[in-house]
Amino acid sequence: MEIFYSIINGLILGFGLMIPLGIQNIFVLNQGIAQKNFKNILPCVITAAICDTLLITIGVLGVSLLILELAWLKITLMVIGLFFLLYISYTNWNIASLKIKSKFRTYSAKKQIIFTVSVSIFNPHAITDTIIVIGGNSIQYSENAKLAYTLSCIITSWIWFFGLAYTGNKLGRLDKTGHYIKLLNKIAAILIFIVALYLAKQIFNEVF
């Protein structure tokens, strides 16, 4: 049962954190809109997914190893993660629609990889999501459940980037007003708030 809940938590959390259109998602979406053929977007999509896989893995393993040495950090990190989740949920709910340019610049495969790495690895928001939120959330699980949780977050990441690029390639030009982008942020806010409630319950169980 713990493994089942960890998979569901990973899917919801991963999806909720992926939806907000920050610099990484905007770049993938823009390339999806700009490139005529979906296969031309693959360098960008695969690079983004690999970068997130690395960050998620480092987040879960790094936090887990730290907890083994300093057990008192468990509650602290869970509380910090809770506040981050609430903040992200609030921000996503109130965020204004992002303006998407009507003209997009296409990049070669090499430039796609370079730019994608730069907006993925050197993105403070991505680091916060993986280390504080995803890594912190992994604390509550035993080894098998933690592995299932990590894999579900990674799989969600891969599905999201492929889906985002495909959507941009097929439908991005239809949303000039940013209405659907705003709707996605609202959905993300609700999903993240649900995860925050679950984490709050885990904190309560740990303390009391």
VEXDREN-2710 file (C-alpha; in Angstrom, 1 decimal):
% VEXDREN-2710
k/r/px/py/pz
1/MET/0.0/0.0/0.0
2/GLU/2.9/2.4/0.8
3/ILE/4.3/1.8/-2.7
4/PHE/1.0/2.5/-4.3
5/TYR/0.6/5.8/-2.4
6/SER/4.2/6.7/-3.2
7/ILE/3.6/6.2/-6.9
8/ILE/0.4/8.4/-6.8
9/ASN/2.2/11.0/-4.8
10/GLY/5.1/11.1/-7.3
11/LEU/2.8/11.3/-10.3
12/ILE/0.7/14.1/-8.8
13/LEU/3.7/16.1/-7.4
14/GLY/5.7/15.6/-10.6
15/PHE/2.8/16.7/-12.8
16/GLY/1.9/19.6/-10.5
17/LEU/5.5/20.9/-10.4
18/MET/5.9/20.5/-14.2
19/ILE/2.9/22.4/-15.3
20/PRO/3.9/26.0/-14.3
21/LEU/5.4/27.5/-17.4
22/GLY/8.8/28.7/-16.1
23/ILE/11.8/29.4/-18.3
24/GLN/12.5/25.7/-19.0
25/ASN/8.9/24.9/-20.1
26/ILE/8.6/28.1/-22.1
27/PHE/11.7/27.2/-24.1
28/VAL/10.4/23.7/-24.8
29/LEU/7.0/25.0/-25.7
30/ASN/8.5/27.7/-28.0
31/GLN/10.6/25.2/-29.8
32/GLY/7.6/23.0/-30.2
33/ILE/5.7/25.9/-31.8
34/ALA/8.7/27.0/-33.9
35/GLN/9.8/23.6/-35.4
36/LYS/7.7/22.3/-38.3
37/ASN/8.4/18.7/-37.6
38/PHE/8.1/17.1/-34.2
39/LYS/11.3/15.1/-34.7
40/ASN/13.2/18.4/-34.9
41/ILE/12.2/19.1/-31.3
42/LEU/13.6/15.8/-29.9
43/PRO/17.1/17.2/-28.9
44/CYS/15.4/19.8/-26.7
45/VAL/12.8/17.4/-25.2
46/ILE/15.3/14.6/-24.4
47/THR/17.8/17.0/-23.0
48/ALA/15.2/18.6/-20.7
49/ALA/14.0/15.1/-19.5
50/ILE/17.5/13.9/-18.9
51/CYS/18.4/17.0/-16.9
52/ASP/15.3/16.6/-14.7
53/THR/16.1/12.9/-14.2
54/LEU/19.5/13.9/-12.9
55/LEU/18.1/16.6/-10.6
56/ILE/15.4/14.3/-9.2
57/THR/17.9/11.5/-8.6
58/ILE/20.3/13.8/-6.9
59/GLY/17.5/15.4/-4.9
60/VAL/16.2/12.1/-3.5
61/LEU/19.6/10.4/-3.0
62/GLY/21.2/13.6/-1.6
63/VAL/18.5/14.3/0.9
64/SER/18.2/10.7/1.9
65/LEU/21.9/10.4/2.6
66/LEU/21.8/13.6/4.6
67/ILE/18.9/12.3/6.7
68/LEU/20.9/9.2/7.5
69/GLU/23.6/11.4/9.1
70/LEU/21.3/14.0/10.6
71/ALA/18.0/12.4/11.5
72/TRP/16.6/15.6/13.1
73/LEU/16.5/17.2/9.7
74/LYS/13.7/14.9/8.6
75/ILE/10.9/17.0/10.3
76/THR/12.6/20.3/9.4
77/LEU/12.9/19.5/5.7
78/MET/9.3/18.1/5.6
79/VAL/8.1/21.4/7.1
80/ILE/10.2/23.5/4.7
81/GLY/8.8/21.4/1.8
82/LEU/5.3/22.0/3.1
83/PHE/5.7/25.8/3.1
84/PHE/7.3/25.6/-0.4
85/LEU/4.4/23.6/-1.7
86/LEU/1.9/26.1/-0.2
87/TYR/3.8/29.0/-1.7
88/ILE/4.1/27.4/-5.1
89/SER/0.4/26.6/-5.0
90/TYR/-0.5/30.1/-4.1
91/THR/1.8/31.6/-6.7
92/ASN/0.4/29.4/-9.5
93/TRP/-3.2/30.2/-8.5
94/ASN/-2.6/33.9/-8.7
95/ILE/-0.1/34.0/-11.6
96/ALA/-1.1/36.2/-14.5
97/SER/-1.3/34.6/-18.0
98/LEU/2.1/34.5/-19.6
99/LYS/2.5/36.3/-22.9
100/ILE/3.8/34.0/-25.6
101/LYS/5.4/35.7/-28.6
102/SER/3.8/35.3/-31.9
103/LYS/7.2/34.7/-33.6
104/PHE/9.5/31.9/-32.4
105/ARG/13.1/31.3/-33.2
106/THR/14.2/27.8/-34.3
107/TYR/17.5/26.4/-33.1
108/SER/19.7/23.7/-34.4
109/ALA/20.0/20.4/-32.4
110/LYS/23.3/21.6/-30.9
111/LYS/21.9/24.9/-29.8
112/GLN/18.7/23.2/-28.5
113/ILE/20.8/21.0/-26.2
114/ILE/23.0/23.9/-25.0
115/PHE/20.1/26.2/-24.2
116/THR/18.0/23.4/-22.7
117/VAL/20.9/22.5/-20.3
118/SER/21.3/26.1/-19.3
119/VAL/17.6/26.6/-18.5
120/SER/17.4/23.3/-16.7
121/ILE/20.5/22.8/-14.6
122/PHE/21.1/26.5/-13.9
123/ASN/17.5/27.1/-13.0
124/PRO/17.0/28.0/-9.3
125/HIS/13.3/27.1/-9.5
126/ALA/14.1/23.6/-10.9
127/ILE/16.7/23.0/-8.1
128/THR/14.2/24.1/-5.5
129/ASP/11.6/21.7/-6.9
130/THR/13.9/18.7/-7.0
131/ILE/16.0/19.2/-3.8
132/ILE/13.5/20.8/-1.4
133/VAL/10.2/19.5/-2.7
134/ILE/10.7/16.2/-4.4
135/GLY/13.8/15.3/-2.4
136/GLY/12.1/16.4/0.9
137/ASN/8.9/14.4/0.1
138/SER/11.0/11.2/-0.4
139/ILE/11.9/11.2/3.3
140/GLN/8.6/9.7/4.4
141/TYR/9.1/6.5/2.4
142/SER/11.0/3.2/2.9
143/GLU/13.5/2.1/0.3
144/ASN/11.1/0.3/-2.1
145/ALA/8.4/3.0/-1.9
146/LYS/11.1/5.6/-2.3
147/LEU/12.3/4.0/-5.5
148/ALA/8.7/3.8/-6.8
149/TYR/8.2/7.5/-5.9
150/THR/11.4/8.5/-7.6
151/LEU/10.6/6.6/-10.8
152/SER/7.1/8.0/-10.9
153/CYS/8.5/11.5/-10.7
154/ILE/11.0/10.8/-13.5
155/ILE/8.4/9.1/-15.8
156/THR/6.1/12.1/-15.2
157/SER/8.9/14.4/-16.3
158/TRP/9.6/12.5/-19.5
159/ILE/5.8/12.3/-20.4
160/TRP/5.4/16.0/-19.6
161/PHE/8.2/17.3/-21.9
162/PHE/7.2/15.1/-24.8
163/GLY/3.6/16.2/-24.3
164/LEU/4.5/19.8/-24.0
165/ALA/6.5/19.9/-27.1
166/TYR/3.9/18.0/-29.1
167/THR/1.1/20.3/-27.8
168/GLY/3.2/23.3/-28.8
169/ASN/3.9/21.8/-32.2
170/LYS/0.2/21.1/-32.9
171/LEU/-1.9/23.6/-30.9
172/GLY/0.4/26.3/-29.6
173/ARG/-0.5/28.8/-32.3
174/LEU/-4.2/28.6/-31.4
175/ASP/-3.7/30.1/-27.9
176/LYS/-2.8/33.7/-28.6
177/THR/-4.4/35.1/-25.4
178/GLY/-2.7/32.7/-22.9
179/HIS/-6.1/31.4/-21.6
180/TYR/-5.1/27.8/-21.6
181/ILE/-1.7/28.6/-20.0
182/LYS/-3.6/30.3/-17.1
183/LEU/-5.9/27.3/-16.8
184/LEU/-2.9/24.9/-16.6
185/ASN/-1.4/27.0/-13.7
186/LYS/-4.8/26.8/-11.9
187/ILE/-4.7/23.0/-12.2
188/ALA/-1.1/22.9/-11.0
189/ALA/-2.1/25.0/-8.0
190/ILE/-4.8/22.5/-7.0
191/LEU/-2.7/19.5/-7.4
192/ILE/0.2/20.9/-5.4
193/PHE/-2.1/22.0/-2.6
194/ILE/-3.5/18.4/-2.4
195/VAL/0.1/17.1/-2.0
196/ALA/0.8/19.8/0.6
197/LEU/-2.2/18.5/2.6
198/TYR/-0.9/15.0/2.4
199/LEU/2.6/16.1/3.5
200/ALA/1.0/18.0/6.4
201/LYS/-0.7/14.8/7.6
202/GLN/2.7/13.0/7.4
203/ILE/4.3/15.7/9.5
204/PHE/1.5/15.5/12.1
205/ASN/2.0/11.7/12.3
206/GLU/5.8/12.2/12.8
207/VAL/5.4/14.8/15.6
208/PHE/2.4/13.3/17.4
END
